[in-house]
């Protein structure tokens, strides 16, 4: 590899960190800021999760797969509690917990040697490499981020303006902005 060029692995890890910290995390935090405490813990029905539950679940997943599974910290996750919580844990506490978890995971990803990331390991009874764990967390985070944004749009009944292309003007229909998809 030529000096100054990033390897595929370095590019993959940089994209994963960007996806978690610069793309999805700010959107989730913005949703938490837009919603009341009651809205954060609202469930459309008993088998569904609230936004608060999804945030706790993301924290648990990122911690288990990256911070513990790749980074070697003790795995203290109690997954069922992520879904049984009924709150209201304050929005600020949820946002802080998510920020800290993502930042810690990004530090683990940054400092982990390539050989260690390539090593197979067992996480949640799955046999994966560190690279596989990073890929899983990035995909999982994006999935639940979309659920949080969708629920926020439902509760706020407005366009969150997260998905416009640069320079794109909002479209109007009957005096209201159409939701950006």
C-alpha positions in Angstrom: 0.0 0.0 0.0 1.3 3.5 -0.9 2.1 5.9 1.9 -0.8 8.1 2.8 -3.4 5.6 1.4 -5.9 4.1 3.8 -6.4 0.3 3.8 -9.9 -1.1 3.2 -10.0 -1.9 6.9 -9.2 1.6 7.9 -11.8 3.0 5.6 -14.4 0.6 6.9 -13.7 1.5 10.5 -13.7 5.2 9.7 -17.1 4.9 7.9 -18.5 2.9 10.9 -17.4 5.6 13.4 -18.9 8.3 11.1 -22.2 6.4 10.8 -22.5 6.0 14.6 -21.2 9.3 15.8 -21.8 11.9 13.1 -24.9 10.5 11.3 -27.2 8.5 13.6 -26.3 9.8 17.1 -27.1 13.5 16.4 -30.4 12.6 14.8 -31.5 10.4 17.8 -30.4 13.1 20.3 -32.4 15.7 18.2 -35.5 13.5 18.4 -35.1 13.2 22.2 -34.9 17.0 22.4 -38.1 17.4 20.3 -40.2 15.1 22.4 -41.8 15.4 25.8 -40.8 12.8 28.5 -44.3 11.2 28.0 -43.7 10.9 24.2 -40.2 9.4 24.7 -41.8 6.6 26.8 -45.1 6.3 24.7 -45.8 2.8 23.3 -48.5 2.3 20.6 -49.3 -1.1 22.2 -47.8 -3.3 24.9 -45.6 -5.5 22.6 -44.0 -2.4 21.0 -41.1 -0.5 22.3 -40.9 3.2 23.3 -38.2 5.5 21.9 -36.7 5.4 25.4 -36.5 1.6 25.3 -34.8 1.7 21.9 -32.2 4.2 23.2 -31.5 1.9 26.1 -31.3 -1.1 23.7 -28.8 0.7 21.5 -26.7 1.4 24.5 -26.8 -2.2 25.6 -26.0 -3.5 22.1 -23.1 -1.2 21.4 -21.7 -1.9 24.9 -22.0 -5.6 24.6 -20.7 -6.0 21.0 -18.0 -3.3 20.8 -17.0 -2.2 24.3 -17.1 -5.7 25.8 -17.0 -8.1 22.8 -14.2 -6.3 20.9 -12.7 -4.1 23.6 -12.6 -6.7 26.4 -14.6 -4.7 29.1 -16.8 -6.9 31.3 -20.2 -7.7 29.8 -22.8 -6.6 32.3 -25.7 -6.3 29.9 -29.2 -7.1 31.2 -31.0 -7.1 27.8 -34.5 -7.7 29.2 -34.3 -4.5 31.3 -33.8 -2.4 28.1 -37.3 -3.4 27.0 -39.1 -3.6 30.4 -38.2 0.0 31.5 -41.2 2.2 31.5 -39.4 5.4 32.5 -39.5 8.1 32.5 -35.8 8.3 32.6 -35.1 12.0 31.7 -34.3 12.7 28.1 -31.0 14.3 29.2 -29.9 11.1 30.9 -30.8 9.0 27.9 -28.9 11.4 25.5 -25.9 11.4 27.8 -25.8 7.6 28.1 -26.1 7.2 24.4 -23.4 9.8 23.6 -21.0 8.2 26.2 -21.6 4.7 24.9 -21.0 5.7 21.2 -17.9 7.7 22.0 -16.5 4.9 24.1 -17.2 2.4 21.3 -15.5 4.7 18.7 -12.4 4.9 21.0 -12.3 1.1 21.1 -12.7 0.8 17.3 -9.9 3.5 16.8 -7.3 1.9 19.1 -7.9 -1.8 18.2 -5.1 -3.3 16.2 -6.1 -4.9 12.8 -5.0 -8.4 14.0 -7.3 -8.1 17.0 -10.2 -7.0 14.8 -9.7 -10.0 12.5 -9.7 -12.4 15.5 -12.8 -14.6 15.8 -14.7 -14.3 19.1 -18.0 -15.2 20.6 -20.5 -12.3 21.3 -24.1 -13.1 22.3 -23.4 -16.7 21.3 -22.5 -15.6 17.8 -19.1 -16.4 16.3 -17.8 -13.2 14.7 -14.6 -11.3 14.1 -14.1 -7.8 15.5 -14.8 -6.4 12.0 -18.1 -8.5 12.0 -19.0 -7.0 15.4 -18.4 -3.5 14.1 -20.5 -4.2 11.0 -23.3 -5.7 13.1 -23.4 -2.7 15.5 -23.4 -0.2 12.6 -26.3 -1.9 10.9 -28.3 -2.5 14.1 -27.8 1.2 15.1 -29.1 2.4 11.7 -32.1 0.1 12.0 -33.2 1.4 15.4 -32.3 4.9 14.5 -34.8 4.7 11.6 -37.5 3.5 14.1 -36.8 6.4 16.4 -37.0 8.9 13.6 -40.2 7.3 12.3 -41.9 7.4 15.8 -40.8 11.0 16.2 -42.4 11.9 12.9 -45.6 10.2 14.0 -45.6 12.0 17.4 -44.6 15.4 16.0 -46.6 15.2 12.8 -43.9 17.1 10.9 -40.9 16.8 8.7 -37.8 16.4 10.8 -35.7 17.8 8.0 -33.0 15.2 8.4 -33.0 13.7 4.9 -32.9 16.6 2.5 -30.2 16.7 0.0 -27.9 19.8 0.2 -29.5 22.8 -1.4 -32.9 21.0 -1.8 -35.9 23.2 -1.1 -38.9 21.8 0.9 -41.8 20.7 -1.2 -45.2 22.1 -0.2 -48.6 20.4 -0.4 -51.8 22.0 0.9 -49.7 24.4 3.0 -47.7 21.7 4.8 -44.2 20.3 4.2 -44.3 16.8 2.8 -42.3 14.4 5.0 -38.8 13.7 3.7 -38.2 10.0 3.1 
